[in-house]
Amino acid sequence: MYVGTHPRFSLKFVLVLIISAICLTGCSKDEKLHGQLGQTVTPPISLENRLGSETSAYLKSAAGQPVHWQPWGEAALAKARELNRPILLDIGAVWCHWCHVMDRESYENAEIAKIINENFVPVKVDRDERPDVDLRYQKAVSAFTGQGGWPLTAFLTPEGKVFYGGTYFPPDERWGRPGYGMVLKRISEAYRERPNEVMRDADKVFEFLAKVPKTGSEPLDKKVMDSVLQSAKANFDPVHGGFGSAPKFPHAEAVELLFLAAGTGEDWALPMALKTLEEMGKGGVYDQLGGGFHRYSTDERWIVPHFEKMLYDNAPLLVNYCRAWQATGDNFYWGIAEGIMRYVNTWGADREKGGFYASQDADISLHDDGDYYTWTRKEVEALLESDEARVLIPYYDIYEYGEMQHEPSRNVLYIARPLETIAKTEGIAPEETQELLNRGRGKLIDARAKRQAPFVDQTLYTNWNGMMITAYLEAYRTRPDESARDLALKTLNRILTSAYQEGEGLAHEFGSGHSDVRGIFDDQIQVASALVLAFEVTGDWNYLGTAESLMQLCLDHYWDKSSGGFLDRDPRLKGAGRLLESPQRVITDSPTPSGNGVAAQVLLKLYYITGKEDYRNWAQKTLEAFTNEVSGAGIFAASYAIALHHFYQPPLHAVIVGQKDSPLTGKLIQSFHAVYRPGKILTLIDPQDAGKHPLPEVVRAQIQATVPEVPTAFVCAGTSCAPPTQDPLKLEELVASFK
């Protein structure tokens, strides 16, 4: 979340009256651009609820509200100018519990709706659909309150500048806070009676956000990576794993950094990563029956989650658990990885056409809190035989009083005791205990399948799909499963077919036929990352070529020529609202990996694969652009630190020259994948194409000197290469140990 010096604001009477709302969920993301790059279509607008024709599930859910909601766009701002009214901006998401609470309490309240309709132009935004809008208004509201979250409630001038905001407002006076109706009246009065003060404050916020930090004056230094690791070490919870205290969020990028650090002599890093993944996998934050992770835990023990499930969380966590299994061989970790894929395959994917769905809600209605996922003891005992209950009840800690505050009898399932302990306590043979657990779990799964499941948002967001494509391909490399590889590649090919335009890049959504939101940097870079891994898995150089084209587009159109680094949106786009004119560069991971951190990683991978020095130079410039900004970011700079690691520590690179259909080529590929070594890179080359593709000079020289007649692996790290080998076992040794 935003940290910085806040401008001074003159609306003291507003600040005294309106106590800033607490951040109830997490942090940050999104305007609806119509048309192509550089174009804005302004349809006619009337003050009535116009959300019924929107494709966003969040916006459509508000189409029946009495508030005259407008979709984000120039038309809404034009109407605000015409009527000389402030804009009420609501930013939320379909999975956001408190967004729905505020909808029901306030926006479905006829009296509050009347105040809004008579005094404001109300605009509703889906933060998943418009990450660029959300990013800017989260920062702007933080300038007033010091915090953000969803629902985000912002009050704007007709130009789109913020003059006040908050998060959740109760409908009536509660907890020492004024009711939303009073807030709306006071804001409207301030806008009418003190317009100069309002505009002055809005201008200060705009100027504040428009300032882009200059390129870091400090030279690139490996110590930044060390500071991120020390932050992880300092914030690590040795009892429950993870970082910090309640509420606890997964920090998948920080865990990935720990795996990398473990390979460079930081002996403490691997146990820390494994402890975190073990405790999360045993906790209620992991769906013990259906698989997949909920968004975060409300407690430090990972037991009681906020129950929504996000694609962007499950993708990097899948990679984490694949790493853990490779590092240890412990099937517990692979079981969690399989659980994530089982959940995604069942609820979160279009397996026929390709594509991964955005999210699943936490609740069925406002009157429950994760009831789909939780159980009373009576429910469990009614389903199970007595011997099954003897195992499941202590294993999942299912008792008369559970963990849910809204209904104390409901239990979150989490692994409370080892099966071995239960077997000993209950006097049951260990193998029988496992059989009883499996049988009982099956009955609970069958019973839960008859419950009404929370809504699944089937929107296909390009950036999050890029993350899950990468995760599924990593899972395939960990333990070859052609179905995982095929779904990932099917999704990637669908993106390239339906969302990619030469010279303009990727649309933010695909599959709906409404790919009008373009120019989001995160879409370009996450798919570029997936393309590089698809090249490694398949040996298809077309994937690498497309990755290079996307990276060049990013350098041409997203690079910040004044301060360095990549901007979050294409500056060629003409968007509604002055705030979208403010350039934003993202380097912290919140909640997804930072675009600039991933960009530096992709550039370095392209350099290590092709040997093209320009890629390394651009990676260095990207890293140098943020040397000052990341110094205090701690584990939220993990993506940056991962790139810095790869900059200073060249990864092992294996080039296998051999025909793809050769059995020996297949065995060499399997041997390469089987070995745990985070960051390793694989290039597959057909013998007849050995001289056609760009390679690092040290690799090219070795291949040319050897001229292999049978499939051969060439293993290099930096400027050193091992003797070529055709022996799969020898290749495993080299991948594990060559430096």
C-alpha positions in Angstrom: 0.0 0.0 0.0 1.1 3.5 -0.7 3.6 5.1 1.7 4.7 8.7 1.3 4.3 12.3 2.5 0.7 13.4 2.4 -0.2 16.9 1.0 -1.9 19.3 3.3 -5.7 19.5 3.0 -8.0 22.4 3.9 -11.3 20.6 4.3 -10.8 20.2 8.0 -14.5 20.1 8.8 -14.8 17.1 6.5 -11.9 15.4 8.0 -13.2 16.0 11.5 -16.7 14.8 10.7 -15.8 11.8 8.5 -13.7 9.3 10.4 -11.7 7.4 7.9 -12.9 3.8 7.3 -10.7 0.9 8.2 -9.1 -1.3 5.5 -11.2 -4.5 5.8 -9.7 -6.6 3.0 -6.4 -6.1 1.2 -5.1 -3.7 -1.4 -5.3 -2.5 -4.9 -6.4 -2.7 -8.8 -8.9 -0.7 -11.8 -11.5 2.6 -16.4 -13.1 1.0 -19.1 -11.4 2.0 -22.4 -13.6 1.8 -25.4 -12.0 1.4 -28.8 -8.4 0.9 -29.9 -5.2 2.6 -28.8 -5.5 6.3 -28.7 -9.3 6.4 -29.1 -12.1 7.0 -26.6 -15.7 6.5 -27.6 -18.2 8.7 -25.7 -21.7 7.2 -25.9 -24.7 9.2 -24.9 -25.5 9.1 -21.2 -28.5 9.5 -19.0 -28.7 9.4 -15.3 -30.2 5.9 -14.8 -28.5 2.7 -13.8 -26.5 1.7 -16.9 -24.7 -1.4 -15.7 -27.0 -4.0 -17.2 -25.1 -4.2 -20.4 -21.7 -4.5 -18.8 -19.8 -7.8 -19.0 -18.3 -7.6 -15.5 -20.1 -9.8 -13.0 -19.5 -7.2 -10.2 -21.0 -4.4 -12.3 -23.9 -6.5 -13.5 -24.7 -7.5 -9.9 -25.5 -3.8 -9.2 -27.6 -3.3 -12.3 -30.8 -3.6 -10.2 -29.8 -1.1 -7.5 -31.7 2.2 -7.3 -28.5 4.1 -7.5 -28.0 5.6 -11.0 -24.7 3.8 -11.6 -22.6 4.7 -14.6 -19.7 2.6 -16.0 -16.3 4.3 -15.8 -15.6 6.4 -18.9 -15.5 9.8 -20.4 -19.3 9.9 -20.7 -19.7 9.8 -16.9 -17.2 12.6 -16.4 -18.9 14.6 -19.1 -22.2 14.3 -17.4 -20.6 15.4 -14.1 -19.3 18.5 -15.8 -22.6 19.2 -17.4 -24.5 18.9 -14.1 -21.6 20.4 -12.1 -21.8 17.5 -9.6 -19.0 15.6 -7.9 -18.5 11.9 -8.8 -19.1 9.2 -6.3 -16.7 6.4 -7.3 -17.1 2.9 -5.9 -14.4 0.4 -6.7 -14.9 -3.2 -5.7 -15.0 -6.8 -6.9 -17.4 -9.6 -7.2 -15.5 -11.7 -4.6 -15.3 -8.9 -2.1 -17.5 -9.6 1.0 -17.6 -6.0 2.3 -18.3 -4.7 -1.2 -21.5 -6.7 -1.1 -22.2 -5.6 2.4 -22.0 -2.0 1.4 -24.2 -2.7 -1.7 -26.9 -4.2 0.5 -26.7 -1.8 3.3 -26.4 1.5 1.4 -26.7 1.2 -2.4 -30.0 -0.8 -2.1 -31.3 1.6 0.4 -33.8 3.9 -1.3 -33.2 6.8 1.0 -29.4 6.7 0.5 -29.8 6.1 -3.2 -32.0 9.3 -3.4 -29.2 11.4 -1.8 -26.7 9.9 -4.3 -28.8 10.4 -7.4 -29.7 14.0 -6.5 -26.2 15.1 -5.6 -23.6 13.0 -7.4 -22.8 11.2 -10.6 -22.3 7.7 -9.3 -19.7 5.5 -11.0 -18.9 1.8 -10.3 -15.6 0.1 -11.2 -14.6 -3.5 -11.1 -11.0 -3.5 -9.7 -10.2 -6.8 -11.5 -11.3 -5.3 -14.9 -9.5 -2.0 -14.4 -6.3 -2.4 -12.5 -5.0 1.0 -13.8 -8.0 2.9 -12.4 -7.9 1.1 -9.1 -4.1 1.6 -8.6 -4.4 5.4 -9.0 -7.5 5.9 -6.8 -6.2 3.6 -4.1 -3.1 5.8 -3.9 -5.2 9.0 -4.0 -7.5 7.8 -1.1 -4.5 6.7 0.8 -3.2 10.3 0.6 -6.2 11.2 2.8 -6.6 8.2 5.1 -3.3 6.5 5.0 -4.9 3.3 3.9 -7.0 1.7 1.2 -8.9 -1.5 0.3 -12.2 -2.6 -1.0 -14.8 -1.3 -1.3 -13.0 1.9 -2.2 -15.2 4.9 -1.9 -13.8 8.1 -3.5 -15.3 11.5 -4.2 -14.0 13.1 -7.4 -14.2 16.4 -9.2 -15.7 16.2 -12.7 -12.1 16.0 -14.0 -11.6 12.8 -12.1 -9.4 14.2 -9.3 -10.0 13.0 -5.8 -10.9 15.4 -3.0 -11.9 12.8 -0.4 -12.4 9.1 0.1 -12.4 6.0 2.4 -13.3 2.4 2.2 -16.4 0.9 3.9 -18.9 3.4 5.3 -21.7 2.0 7.5 -25.3 3.1 6.5 -25.9 4.7 9.9 -23.8 5.9 12.8 -21.8 3.0 14.2 -18.5 2.5 16.1 -18.3 6.3 16.6 -18.6 6.9 12.9 -21.2 8.9 11.0 -23.6 7.2 8.8 -23.1 7.1 5.0 -26.1 9.3 4.4 -24.6 12.1 6.6 -21.2 11.6 4.9 -22.8 12.1 1.5 -24.7 15.2 2.5 -21.5 16.8 4.0 -19.5 16.0 0.9 -22.1 17.4 -1.3 -22.4 20.6 0.8 -18.6 21.0 0.7 -18.6 20.7 -3.1 -21.3 23.3 -3.4 -20.4 25.8 -0.7 -16.6 25.6 -0.7 -15.7 24.7 -4.3 -12.3 26.5 -4.2 -11.2 24.5 -1.2 -12.3 21.3 -2.8 -10.5 22.0 -6.1 -7.4 23.1 -4.2 -7.2 19.8 -2.3 -8.0 17.8 -5.4 -5.2 19.6 -7.3 -2.7 18.9 -4.4 -3.5 15.2 -4.5 -3.2 15.1 -8.3 0.2 16.9 -8.2 1.3 14.6 -5.5 0.5 11.4 -7.4 1.8 12.8 -10.7 5.3 12.9 -9.4 7.3 9.9 -10.5 10.4 9.2 -8.4 13.6 9.8 -10.3 15.9 7.0 -11.3 17.6 5.6 -8.2 20.8 7.6 -7.4 22.3 4.6 -5.7 24.2 2.1 -7.9 22.9 -1.4 -8.4 23.9 -3.4 -5.3 23.4 -7.0 -4.4 22.8 -5.8 -0.8 19.3 -4.9 -1.7 18.5 -8.6 -2.2 20.2 -9.3 1.2 17.9 -6.7 2.8 14.8 -8.4 1.4 16.0 -11.7 2.8 16.8 -10.1 6.2 13.3 -8.7 6.2 11.9 -12.1 5.6 14.0 -13.5 8.4 13.0 -10.7 10.8 9.3 -11.1 10.1 9.2 -14.9 9.9 6.8 -16.6 12.4 8.8 -19.6 13.6 5.8 -21.2 15.2 3.2 -21.0 12.4 5.2 -20.1 9.4 4.6 -17.1 7.1 5.5 -13.5 7.8 4.1 -11.2 10.3 1.0 -11.7 12.4 -2.7 -11.7 11.8 -4.1 -11.1 9.2 -1.7 -13.3 7.2 -1.4 -13.3 3.5 0.5 -15.7 1.3 3.8 -14.2 0.1 4.6 -16.6 -2.7 7.3 -14.5 -4.2 9.1 -14.2 -0.9 9.0 -18.0 -0.6 10.4 -18.3 -4.1 13.2 -16.0 -3.1 13.9 -18.3 -0.1 14.3 -21.3 -2.4 16.8 -19.3 -4.5 18.7 -18.1 -1.5 18.9 -21.7 -0.2 20.9 -22.6 -3.3 23.5 -19.9 -2.5 24.5 -21.0 1.0 21.7 -19.4 3.1 21.1 -22.6 5.1 18.3 -21.0 7.1 16.2 -20.2 4.0 14.9 -23.6 2.9 13.6 -24.6 6.4 11.8 -21.2 6.5 10.2 -21.8 3.1 9.2 -25.3 4.0 7.7 -24.4 7.4 5.6 -21.7 5.8 4.2 -24.1 3.1 3.7 -26.9 5.6 1.6 -24.7 8.0 -0.4 -23.2 5.2 -1.1 -26.6 3.7 -2.3 -27.9 7.1 -4.4 -24.8 7.8 -7.9 -23.8 7.0 -6.6 -21.3 4.5 -6.2 -24.4 2.3 -9.5 -26.0 1.4 -8.9 -29.4 2.9 -11.7 -31.1 0.9 -11.8 -29.3 -2.4 -8.2 -28.1 -2.8 -7.0 -24.6 -3.6 -6.2 -21.7 -1.3 -8.4 -19.0 0.1 -7.2 -15.5 -0.2 -5.8 -15.0 3.3 -6.1 -16.0 6.9 -7.7 -13.8 9.6 -5.5 -15.4 12.3 -1.8 -16.0 12.6 -2.3 -19.8 12.6 -3.6 -20.0 9.1 -6.9 -21.5 10.4 -9.8 -19.1 9.7 -9.6 -17.6 6.2 -11.5 -15.1 4.2 -13.0 -17.7 2.0 -12.7 -16.2 -1.5 -10.3 -18.0 -3.9 -8.2 -16.1 -6.3 -6.5 -17.3 -9.5 -3.6 -15.0 -8.8 -3.0 -16.5 -5.4 -3.2 -20.2 -6.4 -0.9 -19.8 -9.4 2.4 -18.8 -7.6 1.5 -21.1 -4.6 1.3 -24.0 -7.0 4.9 -23.2 -8.1 6.0 -23.0 -4.4 4.6 -26.4 -3.6 6.2 -27.9 -6.7 9.6 -26.5 -5.5 9.0 -27.9 -2.0 8.3 -31.4 -3.4 11.4 -31.3 -5.6 13.5 -30.1 -2.7 12.3 -32.7 -0.2 10.6 -35.6 -2.0 7.9 -35.2 0.7 4.5 -36.2 -0.9 2.7 -33.8 1.5 3.8 -30.9 -0.7 3.0 -32.6 -3.9 -0.4 -33.5 -2.5 -1.1 -29.8 -2.0 0.1 -29.0 -5.5 -2.3 -31.7 -6.8 -5.1 -30.2 -4.7 -4.6 -26.8 -6.3 -4.8 -28.3 -9.8 -7.7 -30.4 -8.8 -9.6 -27.4 -7.6 -8.7 -25.3 -10.7 -9.6 -28.2 -13.1 -12.9 -28.7 -11.4 -14.0 -25.1 -10.7 -11.6 -22.7 -12.3 -10.9 -23.6 -15.9 -12.4 -23.9 -19.3 -10.8 -27.2 -20.1 -12.4 -27.5 -23.6 -11.2 -24.1 -25.0 -8.5 -23.2 -22.6 -8.6 -20.5 -20.0 -8.5 -20.0 -16.2 -11.3 -18.3 -14.3 -10.7 -15.3 -12.2 -12.1 -16.1 -8.8 -14.7 -17.8 -6.6 -16.8 -15.9 -4.0 -16.5 -16.6 -0.3 -20.2 -16.7 0.4 -23.6 -17.5 -1.0 -25.3 -14.5 0.7 -24.6 -11.8 3.2 -26.1 -14.1 5.9 -23.3 -16.7 5.8 -19.6 -16.6 6.2 -18.0 -19.4 4.4 -20.8 -21.8 5.3 -20.2 -23.8 2.1 -16.8 -24.7 3.5 -17.5 -25.2 7.2 -19.2 -27.9 9.3 -20.9 -28.5 12.6 -20.1 -31.6 14.6 -23.7 -32.8 14.2 -23.4 -32.6 10.4 -20.2 -34.6 10.4 -21.5 -37.3 12.8 -24.7 -37.7 10.8 -22.6 -38.5 7.7 -19.9 -40.7 9.1 -19.8 -44.1 10.7 -18.5 -44.1 14.3 -15.1 -45.4 13.4 -14.7 -42.8 10.7 -15.7 -40.1 13.1 -13.1 -41.3 15.6 -10.5 -40.4 13.1 -11.9 -37.3 11.3 -13.1 -35.4 14.3 -9.7 -35.1 16.0 -7.9 -34.9 12.7 -9.8 -31.9 11.5 -10.6 -30.5 15.0 -14.4 -30.8 14.6 -16.1 -30.0 18.0 -19.2 -28.4 19.4 -17.6 -25.0 19.3 -15.8 -24.1 16.1 -14.0 -21.1 14.8 -16.7 -19.1 13.1 -17.9 -16.0 15.1 -21.2 -15.6 13.2 -22.2 -19.2 14.1 -19.9 -20.6 16.8 -20.9 -24.2 16.1 -19.4 -24.2 12.6 -15.8 -25.6 12.2 -13.2 -24.7 9.7 -11.4 -27.9 8.6 -7.7 -27.9 9.3 -5.2 -30.6 10.2 -4.9 -30.4 14.0 -3.1 -33.7 14.8 -1.0 -36.2 12.9 -2.6 -39.4 11.9 0.0 -41.4 13.8 -1.0 -39.7 17.1 -4.7 -40.4 16.4 -3.9 -44.0 15.6 -2.1 -44.4 18.9 -4.7 -42.6 20.9 -7.6 -44.5 19.4 -5.9 -47.8 19.3 -6.3 -48.2 15.5 -3.7 -49.6 13.2 -1.9 -46.9 11.2 -3.0 -48.2 7.8 -6.6 -48.5 8.9 -6.5 -45.0 10.2 -5.5 -43.7 6.7 -8.3 -45.8 5.1 -10.9 -44.4 7.5 -9.7 -40.9 6.9 -10.0 -41.4 3.1 -13.4 -42.9 3.4 -14.7 -40.2 5.7 -13.2 -37.4 3.6 -15.0 -38.9 0.6 -18.3 -38.7 2.3 -17.8 -35.1 3.3 -16.8 -34.2 -0.2 -19.9 -35.9 -1.6 -22.1 -34.1 0.9 -20.5 -30.7 0.2 -21.1 -31.2 -3.5 -24.9 -31.1 -2.8 -24.6 -27.6 -1.2 -25.0 -24.5 -3.3 -21.5 -23.5 -4.2 -20.3 -19.8 -4.2 -20.3 -18.0 -7.5 -17.4 -18.5 -9.8 -16.4 -15.4 -11.9 -15.5 -17.0 -15.2 -13.8 -13.8 -16.6 -10.5 -14.7 -18.3 -8.0 -12.0 -17.3 -4.9 -12.2 -19.4 -2.3 -11.4 -16.7 -3.7 -13.9 -14.2 -3.9 -16.5 -16.9 -0.3 -15.9 -17.8 0.6 -16.7 -14.1 -1.4 -19.9 -14.1 0.0 -21.0 -17.5 3.4 -20.6 -15.9 2.3 -22.5 -12.8 0.8 -25.5 -14.8 4.0 -25.7 -17.0 6.1 -25.7 -13.8 3.9 -28.5 -12.4 4.4 -30.4 -15.7 8.2 -30.0 -15.4 8.1 -31.2 -11.8 6.1 -34.4 -12.4 5.2 -34.8 -16.0 1.5 -34.8 -16.5 0.5 -34.1 -20.1 -3.0 -32.9 -19.1 -1.4 -30.0 -17.2 0.9 -29.1 -20.0 -1.8 -29.3 -22.6 -4.3 -27.1 -20.7 -1.5 -24.5 -20.2 -0.6 -24.5 -23.9 -4.2 -24.5 -25.0 -4.8 -21.4 -22.9 -1.7 -19.7 -24.1 -2.6 -20.4 -27.7 -6.1 -19.0 -27.1 -4.7 -15.8 -25.7 -2.5 -15.3 -28.7 -5.3 -16.0 -31.1 -8.1 -13.9 -29.5 -6.3 -11.2 -27.4 -3.1 -10.3 -29.2 -2.7 -7.6 -31.9 0.6 -6.9 -33.5 1.8 -3.4 -32.4 -0.8 -3.1 -29.7 -0.1 -6.1 -27.6 -2.6 -8.0 -25.5 -6.1 -7.2 -24.3 -6.8 -7.4 -20.6 -9.6 -10.0 -21.1 -10.1 -12.8 -23.6 -12.9 -15.2 -24.3 -15.9 -12.9 -23.8 -15.8 -11.1 -27.1 -15.3 -7.8 -25.3 -11.6 -7.3 -25.4 -11.8 -3.5 -25.3 -9.5 -2.9 -22.3 -6.0 -2.7 -23.6 -2.6 -1.3 -22.7 -2.2 -2.9 -19.3 1.5 -3.7 -18.8 1.0 -6.6 -16.4 -0.9 -8.5 -19.2 2.1 -8.1 -21.6 4.8 -9.1 -19.1 3.0 -12.1 -17.5 2.2 -13.6 -20.9 5.8 -12.9 -22.0 7.0 -14.8 -19.0 4.6 -17.7 -19.8 5.8 -17.7 -23.4 9.5 -18.2 -22.4 8.6 -21.2 -20.2 6.4 -22.6 -23.0 9.5 -22.4 -25.2 11.5 -24.3 -22.6 8.9 -27.0 -22.3 8.1 -27.5 -26.0 11.2 -26.4 -27.8 8.9 -24.3 -30.1 10.9 -21.3 -31.1 7.7 -19.5 -32.2 6.9 -19.0 -28.5 10.3 -17.4 -27.9 9.9 -15.2 -30.9 6.5 -13.9 -29.6 8.0 -13.4 -26.2 10.7 -11.2 -27.7 8.1 -9.3 -29.7 6.1 -8.6 -26.6 9.2 -7.5 -24.7 10.1 -5.2 -27.6 6.6 -3.7 -27.5 7.0 -3.1 -23.8 10.4 -1.4 -24.3 8.9 0.8 -27.1 5.7 1.9 -25.4 5.8 1.3 -21.7 9.3 2.4 -20.8 9.4 5.5 -18.8 12.0 7.6 -20.6 12.3 10.2 -17.9 12.8 8.0 -14.8 13.4 4.5 -16.1 11.3 1.4 -15.4 8.0 0.3 -17.0 4.8 2.2 -16.7 1.7 0.3 -15.6 -0.3 1.4 -18.7 0.5 2.4 -22.2 0.8 6.2 -22.2 -0.6 6.3 -25.8 -4.0 5.4 -24.4 -6.4 8.3 -23.9 -8.4 7.5 -20.8 -11.1 9.2 -18.9 -10.1 11.2 -15.9 -7.0 13.4 -15.2 -5.7 10.9 -12.7 -5.0 8.4 -15.5 -2.6 10.9 -16.9 -0.4 10.4 -13.8 2.3 7.9 -14.7 2.7 5.0 -12.3 5.5 2.5 -12.0 5.0 -0.5 -9.8 7.8 -2.3 -8.1 6.2 -3.9 -5.0 4.3 -7.2 -4.9 0.7 -6.3 -3.9 -1.1 -8.5 -4.4 0.5 -9.9 -7.5 4.2 -9.9 -8.5 5.3 -6.4 -9.5 5.3 -5.9 -13.3 8.8 -4.4 -13.2 10.2 -7.2 -11.1 8.8 -9.8 -13.6 10.0 -7.7 -16.5 13.6 -7.7 -15.2 13.3 -11.5 -14.8 12.0 -12.0 -18.3 14.7 -9.8 -19.8 17.4 -11.7 -18.0 15.9 -15.1 -19.1 15.9 -13.9 -22.7 19.6 -12.8 -22.3 20.6 -16.2 -20.8 18.8 -18.1 -23.5 19.8 -16.0 -26.5 23.0 -14.3 -25.5 21.7 -10.9 -26.7 23.5 -8.4 -24.6 20.7 -5.8 -25.0 18.4 -7.8 -22.8 20.9 -7.8 -19.9 21.4 -4.0 -20.3 17.6 -3.4 -20.2 17.3 -5.6 -17.2 20.0 -3.6 -15.5 18.3 -0.3 -16.3 15.1 -1.7 -14.9 16.7 -2.7 -11.7 18.6 0.6 -11.4 15.4 2.6 -11.8 14.2 1.4 -8.4 17.3 1.2 -6.2 15.9 3.9 -3.9 12.3 2.8 -3.8 12.9 -0.8 -2.8 15.2 -0.1 0.1 12.4 0.0 2.6 9.9 -2.4 0.9 11.0 -5.6 2.7 9.4 -8.8 1.4 7.1 -6.8 -0.8 10.2 -6.3 -3.1 10.7 -10.0 -3.5 10.1 -10.0 -7.3 12.7 -7.3 -7.6 15.1 -9.3 -5.4 14.5 -12.5 -7.5 15.5 -10.6 -10.6 18.6 -9.1 -8.8 19.5 -12.7 -7.8 19.4 -13.8 -11.4 21.4 -10.7 -12.5 24.3 -11.6 -10.1 23.9 -15.4 -10.2 23.6 -16.7 -13.7 21.3 -19.7 -13.8 22.3 -23.1 -15.0 21.5 -23.4 -18.7 21.2 -26.8 -20.4 21.0 -27.0 -24.2 19.8 -30.4 -25.5 20.6 -31.0 -29.1 18.5 -33.9 -30.5 15.5 -34.8 -32.5 12.3 -34.3 -30.4 11.0 -37.8 -31.2 14.2 -39.5 -30.2 13.8 -41.6 -27.0 17.2 -40.4 -25.8 16.2 -36.8 -26.2 13.1 -37.5 -24.1 15.2 -39.2 -21.4 17.6 -36.2 -21.3 14.6 -33.8 -20.9 13.2 -35.9 -18.1 16.5 -36.0 -16.3 16.8 -32.2 -16.6 13.3 -31.7 -15.2 13.7 -34.2 -12.4 16.4 -32.3 -10.5 15.7 -29.6 -8.0 17.5 -26.4 -9.0 15.4 -23.2 -9.0 16.0 -20.9 -11.9 17.4 -23.5 -14.3 16.9 -22.9 -18.0 16.4 -25.5 -20.8 16.8 -25.0 -24.6 15.9 -27.7 -27.0 17.4 -27.6 -30.5 16.9 -29.9 -33.5 20.3 -30.9 -34.9 19.4 -29.5 -38.3 18.7 -26.1 -36.7 21.7 -26.0 -34.5 23.2 -23.0 -36.3 20.0 -21.1 -36.9 19.0 -19.8 -33.4 20.7 -17.3 -31.1 22.6 -18.8 -28.2 25.1 -17.6 -25.7 28.5 -17.6 -27.3 30.0 -20.1 -24.8 27.2 -22.6 -25.7 27.4 -22.0 -29.4 31.2 -22.6 -29.4 30.8 -25.9 -27.6 28.1 -27.2 -29.8 30.0 -26.3 -32.9 33.1 -28.0 -31.6 31.3 -31.2 -30.7 28.9 -31.6 -33.6 26.8 -34.3 -31.9 25.4 -37.2 -33.9 23.2 -38.4 -31.1 21.1 -36.4 -28.6 23.5 -34.5 -26.4 23.2 -32.2 -23.4 25.5 -29.2 -23.0 25.4 -27.7 -19.5 26.7 -24.3 -18.7 26.6 -21.8 -15.9 27.8 -18.3 -16.6 31.0 -18.6 -18.7 31.8 -22.2 -17.6 30.6 -25.4 -19.3 30.8 -29.0 -18.4 31.8 -31.7 -20.9 28.9 -32.7 -23.1 27.0 -35.8 -22.1 24.5 -38.3 -23.6 24.0 -40.0 -20.3 20.7 -39.0 -18.5 22.1 -39.9 -15.1 25.2 -37.8 -15.7 23.0 -35.0 -16.8 21.1 -35.2 -13.5 24.4 -35.0 -11.6 25.4 -31.9 -13.6 22.1 -30.1 -13.1 22.3 -30.7 -9.4 25.9 -29.7 -8.8 27.6 -27.9 -11.8 28.6 -24.3 -11.0 
